[in-house]
Amino acid sequence: MNSISTICRAHQHAAGADRNRQLLKDFRLVHRVSFAAIGLFVFACAYLVVRRKIPRHLMALMRDAHEHRSVLRQAGSVYQFRHIDLQRHLAQ
């Protein structure tokens, strides 16, 4: 009986270790992907700044347009145009 319970405990321990290894692999993958996404975002912003497609301090511009000029409104973490005509004009 003791040998059977020992085998069961060893099997449970091995299964737990495998589960932990898999969780660690998953965490590493998520970690790499998140840093890859941030890296791509930073690279894209730097590229657009160098090409003069966006201002260097884009979020400061958005904040100013929202707080002081009332061109944008903020819905959660997203800025939206207050006037649809302005949005359409800038989109062209």
PDB file of N, CA, C and O in Angstrom:
ATOM      1  N   MET A   1       0.817  -1.193   0.000  1.00  0.00           N
ATOM      2  CA  MET A   1       0.000   0.000   0.000  1.00  0.00           C
ATOM      3  C   MET A   1       0.858   1.253   0.000  1.00  0.00           C
ATOM      4  O   MET A   1       0.549   2.227  -0.686  1.00  0.00           O
ATOM      5  N   ASN A   2       1.937   1.224   0.773  1.00  0.00           N
ATOM      6  CA  ASN A   2       2.814   2.385   0.829  1.00  0.00           C
ATOM      7  C   ASN A   2       3.462   2.657  -0.522  1.00  0.00           C
ATOM      8  O   ASN A   2       3.622   3.813  -0.916  1.00  0.00           O
ATOM      9  N   SER A   3       3.833   1.604  -1.224  1.00  0.00           N
ATOM     10  CA  SER A   3       4.480   1.808  -2.519  1.00  0.00           C
ATOM     11  C   SER A   3       3.508   2.415  -3.531  1.00  0.00           C
ATOM     12  O   SER A   3       3.912   3.221  -4.369  1.00  0.00           O
ATOM     13  N   ILE A   4       2.230   2.034  -3.458  1.00  0.00           N
ATOM     14  CA  ILE A   4       1.230   2.593  -4.375  1.00  0.00           C
ATOM     15  C   ILE A   4       1.006   4.080  -4.076  1.00  0.00           C
ATOM     16  O   ILE A   4       0.940   4.898  -4.994  1.00  0.00           O
ATOM     17  N   SER A   5       0.891   4.421  -2.796  1.00  0.00           N
ATOM     18  CA  SER A   5       0.692   5.830  -2.448  1.00  0.00           C
ATOM     19  C   SER A   5       1.927   6.653  -2.801  1.00  0.00           C
ATOM     20  O   SER A   5       1.810   7.807  -3.214  1.00  0.00           O
ATOM     21  N   THR A   6       3.101   6.067  -2.642  1.00  0.00           N
ATOM     22  CA  THR A   6       4.334   6.766  -3.023  1.00  0.00           C
ATOM     23  C   THR A   6       4.362   7.014  -4.520  1.00  0.00           C
ATOM     24  O   THR A   6       4.739   8.102  -4.958  1.00  0.00           O
ATOM     25  N   ILE A   7       3.973   6.033  -5.308  1.00  0.00           N
ATOM     26  CA  ILE A   7       3.923   6.176  -6.769  1.00  0.00           C
ATOM     27  C   ILE A   7       2.914   7.261  -7.153  1.00  0.00           C
ATOM     28  O   ILE A   7       3.191   8.083  -8.026  1.00  0.00           O
ATOM     29  N   CYS A   8       1.753   7.265  -6.510  1.00  0.00           N
ATOM     30  CA  CYS A   8       0.730   8.277  -6.803  1.00  0.00           C
ATOM     31  C   CYS A   8       1.230   9.671  -6.470  1.00  0.00           C
ATOM     32  O   CYS A   8       1.034  10.610  -7.242  1.00  0.00           O
ATOM     33  N   ARG A   9       1.880   9.806  -5.313  1.00  0.00           N
ATOM     34  CA  ARG A   9       2.419  11.117  -4.936  1.00  0.00           C
ATOM     35  C   ARG A   9       3.500  11.563  -5.918  1.00  0.00           C
ATOM     36  O   ARG A   9       3.560  12.735  -6.291  1.00  0.00           O
ATOM     37  N   ALA A  10       4.344  10.636  -6.329  1.00  0.00           N
ATOM     38  CA  ALA A  10       5.399  10.968  -7.293  1.00  0.00           C
ATOM     39  C   ALA A  10       4.791  11.396  -8.623  1.00  0.00           C
ATOM     40  O   ALA A  10       5.270  12.334  -9.259  1.00  0.00           O
ATOM     41  N   HIS A  11       3.744  10.709  -9.036  1.00  0.00           N
ATOM     42  CA  HIS A  11       3.067  11.066 -10.283  1.00  0.00           C
ATOM     43  C   HIS A  11       2.421  12.458 -10.177  1.00  0.00           C
ATOM     44  O   HIS A  11       2.511  13.260 -11.107  1.00  0.00           O
ATOM     45  N   GLN A  12       1.780  12.731  -9.055  1.00  0.00           N
ATOM     46  CA  GLN A  12       1.171  14.049  -8.854  1.00  0.00           C
ATOM     47  C   GLN A  12       2.240  15.138  -8.835  1.00  0.00           C
ATOM     48  O   GLN A  12       2.045  16.216  -9.396  1.00  0.00           O
ATOM     49  N   HIS A  13       3.362  14.853  -8.192  1.00  0.00           N
ATOM     50  CA  HIS A  13       4.453  15.823  -8.146  1.00  0.00           C
ATOM     51  C   HIS A  13       5.000  16.088  -9.548  1.00  0.00           C
ATOM     52  O   HIS A  13       5.270  17.234  -9.906  1.00  0.00           O
ATOM     53  N   ALA A  14       5.164  15.027 -10.339  1.00  0.00           N
ATOM     54  CA  ALA A  14       5.663  15.182 -11.711  1.00  0.00           C
ATOM     55  C   ALA A  14       4.661  15.971 -12.554  1.00  0.00           C
ATOM     56  O   ALA A  14       5.048  16.824 -13.352  1.00  0.00           O
ATOM     57  N   ALA A  15       3.377  15.680 -12.372  1.00  0.00           N
ATOM     58  CA  ALA A  15       2.358  16.418 -13.130  1.00  0.00           C
ATOM     59  C   ALA A  15       2.359  17.881 -12.732  1.00  0.00           C
ATOM     60  O   ALA A  15       2.214  18.756 -13.585  1.00  0.00           O
ATOM     61  N   GLY A  16       2.522  18.159 -11.436  1.00  0.00           N
ATOM     62  CA  GLY A  16       2.588  19.545 -10.973  1.00  0.00           C
ATOM     63  C   GLY A  16       3.817  20.256 -11.525  1.00  0.00           C
ATOM     64  O   GLY A  16       3.746  21.424 -11.906  1.00  0.00           O
ATOM     65  N   ALA A  17       4.942  19.552 -11.567  1.00  0.00           N
ATOM     66  CA  ALA A  17       6.167  20.137 -12.108  1.00  0.00           C
ATOM     67  C   ALA A  17       6.004  20.429 -13.600  1.00  0.00           C
ATOM     68  O   ALA A  17       6.441  21.473 -14.085  1.00  0.00           O
ATOM     69  N   ASP A  18       5.369  19.494 -14.327  1.00  0.00           N
ATOM     70  CA  ASP A  18       5.118  19.727 -15.755  1.00  0.00           C
ATOM     71  C   ASP A  18       4.209  20.935 -15.956  1.00  0.00           C
ATOM     72  O   ASP A  18       4.431  21.742 -16.859  1.00  0.00           O
ATOM     73  N   ARG A  19       3.196  21.055 -15.121  1.00  0.00           N
ATOM     74  CA  ARG A  19       2.267  22.184 -15.202  1.00  0.00           C
ATOM     75  C   ARG A  19       3.014  23.486 -14.920  1.00  0.00           C
ATOM     76  O   ARG A  19       2.798  24.492 -15.596  1.00  0.00           O
ATOM     77  N   ASN A  20       3.894  23.460 -13.917  1.00  0.00           N
ATOM     78  CA  ASN A  20       4.672  24.660 -13.602  1.00  0.00           C
ATOM     79  C   ASN A  20       5.611  25.035 -14.741  1.00  0.00           C
ATOM     80  O   ASN A  20       5.761  26.213 -15.067  1.00  0.00           O
ATOM     81  N   ARG A  21       6.246  24.025 -15.350  1.00  0.00           N
ATOM     82  CA  ARG A  21       7.120  24.301 -16.492  1.00  0.00           C
ATOM     83  C   ARG A  21       6.340  24.913 -17.644  1.00  0.00           C
ATOM     84  O   ARG A  21       6.812  25.846 -18.293  1.00  0.00           O
ATOM     85  N   GLN A  22       5.149  24.389 -17.898  1.00  0.00           N
ATOM     86  CA  GLN A  22       4.313  24.919 -18.977  1.00  0.00           C
ATOM     87  C   GLN A  22       3.879  26.350 -18.674  1.00  0.00           C
ATOM     88  O   GLN A  22       3.882  27.202 -19.562  1.00  0.00           O
ATOM     89  N   LEU A  23       3.510  26.612 -17.432  1.00  0.00           N
ATOM     90  CA  LEU A  23       3.142  27.983 -17.056  1.00  0.00           C
ATOM     91  C   LEU A  23       4.311  28.936 -17.247  1.00  0.00           C
ATOM     92  O   LEU A  23       4.130  30.062 -17.710  1.00  0.00           O
ATOM     93  N   LEU A  24       5.511  28.488 -16.890  1.00  0.00           N
ATOM     94  CA  LEU A  24       6.700  29.318 -17.069  1.00  0.00           C
ATOM     95  C   LEU A  24       6.947  29.594 -18.552  1.00  0.00           C
ATOM     96  O   LEU A  24       7.268  30.719 -18.933  1.00  0.00           O
ATOM     97  N   LYS A  25       6.794  28.561 -19.388  1.00  0.00           N
ATOM     98  CA  LYS A  25       6.947  28.752 -20.833  1.00  0.00           C
ATOM     99  C   LYS A  25       5.916  29.739 -21.365  1.00  0.00           C
ATOM    100  O   LYS A  25       6.243  30.612 -22.168  1.00  0.00           O
ATOM    101  N   ASP A  26       4.665  29.599 -20.913  1.00  0.00           N
ATOM    102  CA  ASP A  26       3.609  30.515 -21.342  1.00  0.00           C
ATOM    103  C   ASP A  26       3.916  31.939 -20.914  1.00  0.00           C
ATOM    104  O   ASP A  26       3.728  32.880 -21.685  1.00  0.00           O
ATOM    105  N   PHE A  27       4.392  32.096 -19.675  1.00  0.00           N
ATOM    106  CA  PHE A  27       4.733  33.429 -19.181  1.00  0.00           C
ATOM    107  C   PHE A  27       5.846  34.050 -20.015  1.00  0.00           C
ATOM    108  O   PHE A  27       5.786  35.227 -20.373  1.00  0.00           O
ATOM    109  N   ARG A  28       6.864  33.247 -20.320  1.00  0.00           N
ATOM    110  CA  ARG A  28       7.976  33.765 -21.139  1.00  0.00           C
ATOM    111  C   ARG A  28       7.484  34.186 -22.519  1.00  0.00           C
ATOM    112  O   ARG A  28       7.919  35.209 -23.047  1.00  0.00           O
ATOM    113  N   LEU A  29       6.584  33.407 -23.102  1.00  0.00           N
ATOM    114  CA  LEU A  29       6.047  33.749 -24.418  1.00  0.00           C
ATOM    115  C   LEU A  29       5.271  35.061 -24.357  1.00  0.00           C
ATOM    116  O   LEU A  29       5.455  35.935 -25.205  1.00  0.00           O
ATOM    117  N   VAL A  30       4.403  35.199 -23.356  1.00  0.00           N
ATOM    118  CA  VAL A  30       3.628  36.436 -23.199  1.00  0.00           C
ATOM    119  C   VAL A  30       4.563  37.610 -22.961  1.00  0.00           C
ATOM    120  O   VAL A  30       4.357  38.695 -23.507  1.00  0.00           O
ATOM    121  N   HIS A  31       5.581  37.397 -22.156  1.00  0.00           N
ATOM    122  CA  HIS A  31       6.560  38.443 -21.860  1.00  0.00           C
ATOM    123  C   HIS A  31       7.265  38.893 -23.142  1.00  0.00           C
ATOM    124  O   HIS A  31       7.414  40.092 -23.374  1.00  0.00           O
ATOM    125  N   ARG A  32       7.692  37.958 -23.959  1.00  0.00           N
ATOM    126  CA  ARG A  32       8.371  38.300 -25.214  1.00  0.00           C
ATOM    127  C   ARG A  32       7.442  39.030 -26.175  1.00  0.00           C
ATOM    128  O   ARG A  32       7.834  40.018 -26.796  1.00  0.00           O
ATOM    129  N   VAL A  33       6.218  38.545 -26.295  1.00  0.00           N
ATOM    130  CA  VAL A  33       5.265  39.169 -27.205  1.00  0.00           C
ATOM    131  C   VAL A  33       4.945  40.583 -26.753  1.00  0.00           C
ATOM    132  O   VAL A  33       4.868  41.490 -27.582  1.00  0.00           O
ATOM    133  N   SER A  34       4.755  40.788 -25.450  1.00  0.00           N
ATOM    134  CA  SER A  34       4.426  42.125 -24.970  1.00  0.00           C
ATOM    135  C   SER A  34       5.589  43.070 -25.215  1.00  0.00           C
ATOM    136  O   SER A  34       5.380  44.209 -25.633  1.00  0.00           O
ATOM    137  N   PHE A  35       6.822  42.616 -24.959  1.00  0.00           N
ATOM    138  CA  PHE A  35       7.959  43.481 -25.237  1.00  0.00           C
ATOM    139  C   PHE A  35       8.128  43.689 -26.735  1.00  0.00           C
ATOM    140  O   PHE A  35       8.554  44.760 -27.166  1.00  0.00           O
ATOM    141  N   ALA A  36       7.801  42.686 -27.526  1.00  0.00           N
ATOM    142  CA  ALA A  36       7.886  42.847 -28.974  1.00  0.00           C
ATOM    143  C   ALA A  36       6.870  43.888 -29.435  1.00  0.00           C
ATOM    144  O   ALA A  36       7.176  44.714 -30.295  1.00  0.00           O
ATOM    145  N   ALA A  37       5.663  43.855 -28.869  1.00  0.00           N
ATOM    146  CA  ALA A  37       4.638  44.828 -29.247  1.00  0.00           C
ATOM    147  C   ALA A  37       5.056  46.235 -28.832  1.00  0.00           C
ATOM    148  O   ALA A  37       4.888  47.185 -29.596  1.00  0.00           O
ATOM    149  N   ILE A  38       5.598  46.371 -27.625  1.00  0.00           N
ATOM    150  CA  ILE A  38       6.053  47.686 -27.178  1.00  0.00           C
ATOM    151  C   ILE A  38       7.207  48.152 -28.041  1.00  0.00           C
ATOM    152  O   ILE A  38       7.276  49.323 -28.415  1.00  0.00           O
ATOM    153  N   GLY A  39       8.114  47.237 -28.360  1.00  0.00           N
ATOM    154  CA  GLY A  39       9.248  47.594 -29.215  1.00  0.00           C
ATOM    155  C   GLY A  39       8.792  48.050 -30.598  1.00  0.00           C
ATOM    156  O   GLY A  39       9.324  49.015 -31.146  1.00  0.00           O
ATOM    157  N   LEU A  40       7.817  47.360 -31.152  1.00  0.00           N
ATOM    158  CA  LEU A  40       7.290  47.758 -32.458  1.00  0.00           C
ATOM    159  C   LEU A  40       6.603  49.112 -32.382  1.00  0.00           C
ATOM    160  O   LEU A  40       6.734  49.925 -33.297  1.00  0.00           O
ATOM    161  N   PHE A  41       5.871  49.365 -31.297  1.00  0.00           N
ATOM    162  CA  PHE A  41       5.212  50.650 -31.124  1.00  0.00           C
ATOM    163  C   PHE A  41       6.238  51.771 -31.027  1.00  0.00           C
ATOM    164  O   PHE A  41       6.094  52.806 -31.677  1.00  0.00           O
ATOM    165  N   VAL A  42       7.275  51.568 -30.216  1.00  0.00           N
ATOM    166  CA  VAL A  42       8.318  52.586 -30.060  1.00  0.00           C
ATOM    167  C   VAL A  42       9.029  52.812 -31.384  1.00  0.00           C
ATOM    168  O   VAL A  42       9.288  53.955 -31.761  1.00  0.00           O
ATOM    169  N   PHE A  43       9.346  51.740 -32.091  1.00  0.00           N
ATOM    170  CA  PHE A  43      10.002  51.872 -33.395  1.00  0.00           C
ATOM    171  C   PHE A  43       9.110  52.630 -34.379  1.00  0.00           C
ATOM    172  O   PHE A  43       9.585  53.512 -35.094  1.00  0.00           O
ATOM    173  N   ALA A  44       7.821  52.289 -34.417  1.00  0.00           N
ATOM    174  CA  ALA A  44       6.903  52.960 -35.336  1.00  0.00           C
ATOM    175  C   ALA A  44       6.786  54.442 -35.000  1.00  0.00           C
ATOM    176  O   ALA A  44       6.779  55.285 -35.896  1.00  0.00           O
ATOM    177  N   CYS A  45       6.696  54.758 -33.723  1.00  0.00           N
ATOM    178  CA  CYS A  45       6.617  56.178 -33.323  1.00  0.00           C
ATOM    179  C   CYS A  45       7.889  56.922 -33.711  1.00  0.00           C
ATOM    180  O   CYS A  45       7.823  58.027 -34.250  1.00  0.00           O
ATOM    181  N   ALA A  46       9.043  56.322 -33.440  1.00  0.00           N
ATOM    182  CA  ALA A  46      10.309  56.964 -33.794  1.00  0.00           C
ATOM    183  C   ALA A  46      10.403  57.176 -35.303  1.00  0.00           C
ATOM    184  O   ALA A  46      10.838  58.234 -35.758  1.00  0.00           O
ATOM    185  N   TYR A  47      10.003  56.190 -36.062  1.00  0.00           N
ATOM    186  CA  TYR A  47      10.030  56.300 -37.522  1.00  0.00           C
ATOM    187  C   TYR A  47       9.118  57.443 -37.992  1.00  0.00           C
ATOM    188  O   TYR A  47       9.504  58.240 -38.847  1.00  0.00           O
ATOM    189  N   LEU A  48       7.921  57.512 -37.432  1.00  0.00           N
ATOM    190  CA  LEU A  48       6.977  58.555 -37.840  1.00  0.00           C
ATOM    191  C   LEU A  48       7.436  59.946 -37.404  1.00  0.00           C
ATOM    192  O   LEU A  48       7.168  60.930 -38.093  1.00  0.00           O
ATOM    193  N   VAL A  49       8.120  60.035 -36.273  1.00  0.00           N
ATOM    194  CA  VAL A  49       8.661  61.325 -35.832  1.00  0.00           C
ATOM    195  C   VAL A  49       9.763  61.773 -36.783  1.00  0.00           C
ATOM    196  O   VAL A  49       9.795  62.933 -37.195  1.00  0.00           O
ATOM    197  N   VAL A  50      10.658  60.868 -37.130  1.00  0.00           N
ATOM    198  CA  VAL A  50      11.760  61.202 -38.038  1.00  0.00           C
ATOM    199  C   VAL A  50      11.219  61.617 -39.403  1.00  0.00           C
ATOM    200  O   VAL A  50      11.754  62.532 -40.029  1.00  0.00           O
ATOM    201  N   ARG A  51      10.175  60.962 -39.862  1.00  0.00           N
ATOM    202  CA  ARG A  51       9.568  61.291 -41.157  1.00  0.00           C
ATOM    203  C   ARG A  51       8.635  62.499 -41.069  1.00  0.00           C
ATOM    204  O   ARG A  51       8.043  62.910 -42.066  1.00  0.00           O
ATOM    205  N   ARG A  52       8.510  63.066 -39.859  1.00  0.00           N
ATOM    206  CA  ARG A  52       7.664  64.234 -39.594  1.00  0.00           C
ATOM    207  C   ARG A  52       6.189  63.975 -39.928  1.00  0.00           C
ATOM    208  O   ARG A  52       5.493  64.837 -40.464  1.00  0.00           O
ATOM    209  N   LYS A  53       5.742  62.768 -39.597  1.00  0.00           N
ATOM    210  CA  LYS A  53       4.339  62.414 -39.796  1.00  0.00           C
ATOM    211  C   LYS A  53       3.524  62.627 -38.514  1.00  0.00           C
ATOM    212  O   LYS A  53       2.314  62.846 -38.567  1.00  0.00           O
ATOM    213  N   ILE A  54       4.206  62.559 -37.362  1.00  0.00           N
ATOM    214  CA  ILE A  54       3.561  62.860 -36.084  1.00  0.00           C
ATOM    215  C   ILE A  54       4.513  63.751 -35.283  1.00  0.00           C
ATOM    216  O   ILE A  54       5.723  63.721 -35.505  1.00  0.00           O
ATOM    217  N   PRO A  55       3.969  64.549 -34.348  1.00  0.00           N
ATOM    218  CA  PRO A  55       4.850  65.378 -33.519  1.00  0.00           C
ATOM    219  C   PRO A  55       5.635  64.521 -32.527  1.00  0.00           C
ATOM    220  O   PRO A  55       5.241  63.403 -32.197  1.00  0.00           O
ATOM    221  N   ARG A  56       6.743  65.069 -32.068  1.00  0.00           N
ATOM    222  CA  ARG A  56       7.615  64.325 -31.160  1.00  0.00           C
ATOM    223  C   ARG A  56       6.912  63.974 -29.855  1.00  0.00           C
ATOM    224  O   ARG A  56       7.093  62.874 -29.332  1.00  0.00           O
ATOM    225  N   HIS A  57       6.123  64.884 -29.332  1.00  0.00           N
ATOM    226  CA  HIS A  57       5.398  64.655 -28.075  1.00  0.00           C
ATOM    227  C   HIS A  57       3.915  64.523 -28.384  1.00  0.00           C
ATOM    228  O   HIS A  57       3.123  65.418 -28.092  1.00  0.00           O
ATOM    229  N   LEU A  58       3.561  63.413 -28.971  1.00  0.00           N
ATOM    230  CA  LEU A  58       2.199  63.193 -29.454  1.00  0.00           C
ATOM    231  C   LEU A  58       1.175  63.235 -28.330  1.00  0.00           C
ATOM    232  O   LEU A  58       0.128  63.863 -28.486  1.00  0.00           O
ATOM    233  N   MET A  59       1.444  62.587 -27.209  1.00  0.00           N
ATOM    234  CA  MET A  59       0.463  62.554 -26.123  1.00  0.00           C
ATOM    235  C   MET A  59       0.268  63.931 -25.505  1.00  0.00           C
ATOM    236  O   MET A  59      -0.835  64.252 -25.063  1.00  0.00           O
ATOM    237  N   ALA A  60       1.320  64.755 -25.464  1.00  0.00           N
ATOM    238  CA  ALA A  60       1.166  66.135 -24.968  1.00  0.00           C
ATOM    239  C   ALA A  60       0.257  66.921 -25.903  1.00  0.00           C
ATOM    240  O   ALA A  60      -0.564  67.717 -25.446  1.00  0.00           O
ATOM    241  N   LEU A  61       0.395  66.705 -27.196  1.00  0.00           N
ATOM    242  CA  LEU A  61      -0.479  67.359 -28.168  1.00  0.00           C
ATOM    243  C   LEU A  61      -1.927  66.915 -27.977  1.00  0.00           C
ATOM    244  O   LEU A  61      -2.841  67.739 -28.008  1.00  0.00           O
ATOM    245  N   MET A  62      -2.133  65.620 -27.783  1.00  0.00           N
ATOM    246  CA  MET A  62      -3.490  65.108 -27.585  1.00  0.00           C
ATOM    247  C   MET A  62      -4.097  65.669 -26.300  1.00  0.00           C
ATOM    248  O   MET A  62      -5.265  66.057 -26.276  1.00  0.00           O
ATOM    249  N   ARG A  63      -3.312  65.709 -25.252  1.00  0.00           N
ATOM    250  CA  ARG A  63      -3.795  66.241 -23.976  1.00  0.00           C
ATOM    251  C   ARG A  63      -4.164  67.717 -24.097  1.00  0.00           C
ATOM    252  O   ARG A  63      -5.184  68.153 -23.563  1.00  0.00           O
ATOM    253  N   ASP A  64      -3.330  68.486 -24.801  1.00  0.00           N
ATOM    254  CA  ASP A  64      -3.607  69.906 -25.016  1.00  0.00           C
ATOM    255  C   ASP A  64      -4.871  70.091 -25.853  1.00  0.00           C
ATOM    256  O   ASP A  64      -5.693  70.956 -25.551  1.00  0.00           O
ATOM    257  N   ALA A  65      -5.027  69.293 -26.887  1.00  0.00           N
ATOM    258  CA  ALA A  65      -6.220  69.382 -27.739  1.00  0.00           C
ATOM    259  C   ALA A  65      -7.479  69.031 -26.950  1.00  0.00           C
ATOM    260  O   ALA A  65      -8.563  69.529 -27.251  1.00  0.00           O
ATOM    261  N   HIS A  66      -7.337  68.191 -25.960  1.00  0.00           N
ATOM    262  CA  HIS A  66      -8.484  67.805 -25.124  1.00  0.00           C
ATOM    263  C   HIS A  66      -8.766  68.843 -24.038  1.00  0.00           C
ATOM    264  O   HIS A  66      -9.896  69.313 -23.909  1.00  0.00           O
ATOM    265  N   GLU A  67      -7.750  69.201 -23.260  1.00  0.00           N
ATOM    266  CA  GLU A  67      -7.951  70.029 -22.079  1.00  0.00           C
ATOM    267  C   GLU A  67      -8.110  71.513 -22.396  1.00  0.00           C
ATOM    268  O   GLU A  67      -8.945  72.184 -21.789  1.00  0.00           O
ATOM    269  N   HIS A  68      -7.334  72.028 -23.322  1.00  0.00           N
ATOM    270  CA  HIS A  68      -7.305  73.478 -23.537  1.00  0.00           C
ATOM    271  C   HIS A  68      -8.046  73.938 -24.786  1.00  0.00           C
ATOM    272  O   HIS A  68      -8.593  75.040 -24.813  1.00  0.00           O
ATOM    273  N   ARG A  69      -8.066  73.116 -25.800  1.00  0.00           N
ATOM    274  CA  ARG A  69      -8.654  73.554 -27.064  1.00  0.00           C
ATOM    275  C   ARG A  69     -10.016  72.931 -27.346  1.00  0.00           C
ATOM    276  O   ARG A  69     -10.728  73.378 -28.245  1.00  0.00           O
ATOM    277  N   SER A  70     -10.379  71.912 -26.592  1.00  0.00           N
ATOM    278  CA  SER A  70     -11.687  71.245 -26.712  1.00  0.00           C
ATOM    279  C   SER A  70     -11.966  70.712 -28.116  1.00  0.00           C
ATOM    280  O   SER A  70     -13.116  70.669 -28.553  1.00  0.00           O
ATOM    281  N   VAL A  71     -10.924  70.312 -28.808  1.00  0.00           N
ATOM    282  CA  VAL A  71     -11.084  69.705 -30.131  1.00  0.00           C
ATOM    283  C   VAL A  71     -11.365  68.214 -29.981  1.00  0.00           C
ATOM    284  O   VAL A  71     -12.076  67.616 -30.789  1.00  0.00           O
ATOM    285  N   LEU A  72     -10.792  67.625 -28.932  1.00  0.00           N
ATOM    286  CA  LEU A  72     -10.952  66.195 -28.667  1.00  0.00           C
ATOM    287  C   LEU A  72     -11.707  65.990 -27.364  1.00  0.00           C
ATOM    288  O   LEU A  72     -11.692  66.846 -26.480  1.00  0.00           O
ATOM    289  N   ARG A  73     -12.363  64.848 -27.259  1.00  0.00           N
ATOM    290  CA  ARG A  73     -12.948  64.433 -25.989  1.00  0.00           C
ATOM    291  C   ARG A  73     -12.303  63.105 -25.626  1.00  0.00           C
ATOM    292  O   ARG A  73     -11.815  62.376 -26.489  1.00  0.00           O
ATOM    293  N   GLN A  74     -12.310  62.810 -24.346  1.00  0.00           N
ATOM    294  CA  GLN A  74     -11.685  61.583 -23.894  1.00  0.00           C
ATOM    295  C   GLN A  74     -12.759  60.634 -23.398  1.00  0.00           C
ATOM    296  O   GLN A  74     -13.561  60.975 -22.528  1.00  0.00           O
ATOM    297  N   ALA A  75     -12.762  59.434 -23.969  1.00  0.00           N
ATOM    298  CA  ALA A  75     -13.679  58.376 -23.547  1.00  0.00           C
ATOM    299  C   ALA A  75     -12.819  57.229 -23.024  1.00  0.00           C
ATOM    300  O   ALA A  75     -12.345  56.396 -23.796  1.00  0.00           O
ATOM    301  N   GLY A  76     -12.626  57.195 -21.721  1.00  0.00           N
ATOM    302  CA  GLY A  76     -11.721  56.202 -21.138  1.00  0.00           C
ATOM    303  C   GLY A  76     -10.293  56.560 -21.471  1.00  0.00           C
ATOM    304  O   GLY A  76      -9.833  57.651 -21.134  1.00  0.00           O
ATOM    305  N   SER A  77      -9.585  55.662 -22.126  1.00  0.00           N
ATOM    306  CA  SER A  77      -8.198  55.933 -22.503  1.00  0.00           C
ATOM    307  C   SER A  77      -8.079  56.341 -23.971  1.00  0.00           C
ATOM    308  O   SER A  77      -6.977  56.389 -24.516  1.00  0.00           O
ATOM    309  N   VAL A  78      -9.202  56.632 -24.604  1.00  0.00           N
ATOM    310  CA  VAL A  78      -9.230  56.934 -26.035  1.00  0.00           C
ATOM    311  C   VAL A  78      -9.640  58.385 -26.245  1.00  0.00           C
ATOM    312  O   VAL A  78     -10.569  58.879 -25.606  1.00  0.00           O
ATOM    313  N   TYR A  79      -8.942  59.056 -27.144  1.00  0.00           N
ATOM    314  CA  TYR A  79      -9.336  60.404 -27.545  1.00  0.00           C
ATOM    315  C   TYR A  79     -10.212  60.306 -28.791  1.00  0.00           C
ATOM    316  O   TYR A  79      -9.936  59.510 -29.689  1.00  0.00           O
ATOM    317  N   GLN A  80     -11.257  61.109 -28.841  1.00  0.00           N
ATOM    318  CA  GLN A  80     -12.156  61.137 -29.993  1.00  0.00           C
ATOM    319  C   GLN A  80     -12.357  62.580 -30.427  1.00  0.00           C
ATOM    320  O   GLN A  80     -12.326  63.494 -29.603  1.00  0.00           O
ATOM    321  N   PHE A  81     -12.565  62.782 -31.728  1.00  0.00           N
ATOM    322  CA  PHE A  81     -12.867  64.125 -32.219  1.00  0.00           C
ATOM    323  C   PHE A  81     -14.256  64.545 -31.755  1.00  0.00           C
ATOM    324  O   PHE A  81     -15.185  63.738 -31.736  1.00  0.00           O
ATOM    325  N   ARG A  82     -14.386  65.801 -31.387  1.00  0.00           N
ATOM    326  CA  ARG A  82     -15.697  66.320 -31.010  1.00  0.00           C
ATOM    327  C   ARG A  82     -16.542  66.611 -32.249  1.00  0.00           C
ATOM    328  O   ARG A  82     -17.768  66.504 -32.205  1.00  0.00           O
ATOM    329  N   HIS A  83     -15.896  66.976 -33.342  1.00  0.00           N
ATOM    330  CA  HIS A  83     -16.611  67.394 -34.545  1.00  0.00           C
ATOM    331  C   HIS A  83     -16.304  66.425 -35.680  1.00  0.00           C
ATOM    332  O   HIS A  83     -15.147  66.264 -36.067  1.00  0.00           O
ATOM    333  N   ILE A  84     -17.321  65.790 -36.202  1.00  0.00           N
ATOM    334  CA  ILE A  84     -17.151  64.782 -37.254  1.00  0.00           C
ATOM    335  C   ILE A  84     -16.608  65.400 -38.542  1.00  0.00           C
ATOM    336  O   ILE A  84     -15.868  64.749 -39.280  1.00  0.00           O
ATOM    337  N   ASP A  85     -16.974  66.661 -38.814  1.00  0.00           N
ATOM    338  CA  ASP A  85     -16.476  67.320 -40.025  1.00  0.00           C
ATOM    339  C   ASP A  85     -14.961  67.498 -39.972  1.00  0.00           C
ATOM    340  O   ASP A  85     -14.279  67.304 -40.978  1.00  0.00           O
ATOM    341  N   LEU A  86     -14.437  67.863 -38.815  1.00  0.00           N
ATOM    342  CA  LEU A  86     -12.993  68.001 -38.659  1.00  0.00           C
ATOM    343  C   LEU A  86     -12.312  66.646 -38.848  1.00  0.00           C
ATOM    344  O   LEU A  86     -11.275  66.564 -39.507  1.00  0.00           O
ATOM    345  N   GLN A  87     -12.873  65.601 -38.286  1.00  0.00           N
ATOM    346  CA  GLN A  87     -12.314  64.262 -38.449  1.00  0.00           C
ATOM    347  C   GLN A  87     -12.279  63.862 -39.922  1.00  0.00           C
ATOM    348  O   GLN A  87     -11.271  63.342 -40.401  1.00  0.00           O
ATOM    349  N   ARG A  88     -13.351  64.097 -40.624  1.00  0.00           N
ATOM    350  CA  ARG A  88     -13.387  63.757 -42.053  1.00  0.00           C
ATOM    351  C   ARG A  88     -12.376  64.571 -42.859  1.00  0.00           C
ATOM    352  O   ARG A  88     -11.726  64.047 -43.763  1.00  0.00           O
ATOM    353  N   HIS A  89     -12.249  65.859 -42.522  1.00  0.00           N
ATOM    354  CA  HIS A  89     -11.308  66.712 -43.241  1.00  0.00           C
ATOM    355  C   HIS A  89      -9.866  66.231 -43.024  1.00  0.00           C
ATOM    356  O   HIS A  89      -9.087  66.164 -43.975  1.00  0.00           O
ATOM    357  N   LEU A  90      -9.513  65.899 -41.786  1.00  0.00           N
ATOM    358  CA  LEU A  90      -8.151  65.442 -41.482  1.00  0.00           C
ATOM    359  C   LEU A  90      -7.874  64.060 -42.053  1.00  0.00           C
ATOM    360  O   LEU A  90      -6.724  63.718 -42.327  1.00  0.00           O
ATOM    361  N   ALA A  91      -8.912  63.275 -42.230  1.00  0.00           N
ATOM    362  CA  ALA A  91      -8.741  61.915 -42.768  1.00  0.00           C
ATOM    363  C   ALA A  91      -8.437  61.929 -44.263  1.00  0.00           C
ATOM    364  O   ALA A  91      -7.880  60.965 -44.787  1.00  0.00           O
ATOM    365  N   GLN A  92      -8.795  63.004 -44.954  1.00  0.00           N
ATOM    366  CA  GLN A  92      -8.573  63.059 -46.411  1.00  0.00           C
ATOM    367  C   GLN A  92      -7.147  63.296 -46.773  1.00  0.00           C
ATOM    368  O   GLN A  92      -6.814  63.364 -47.956  1.00  0.00           O
TER     369      GLN A  92
END
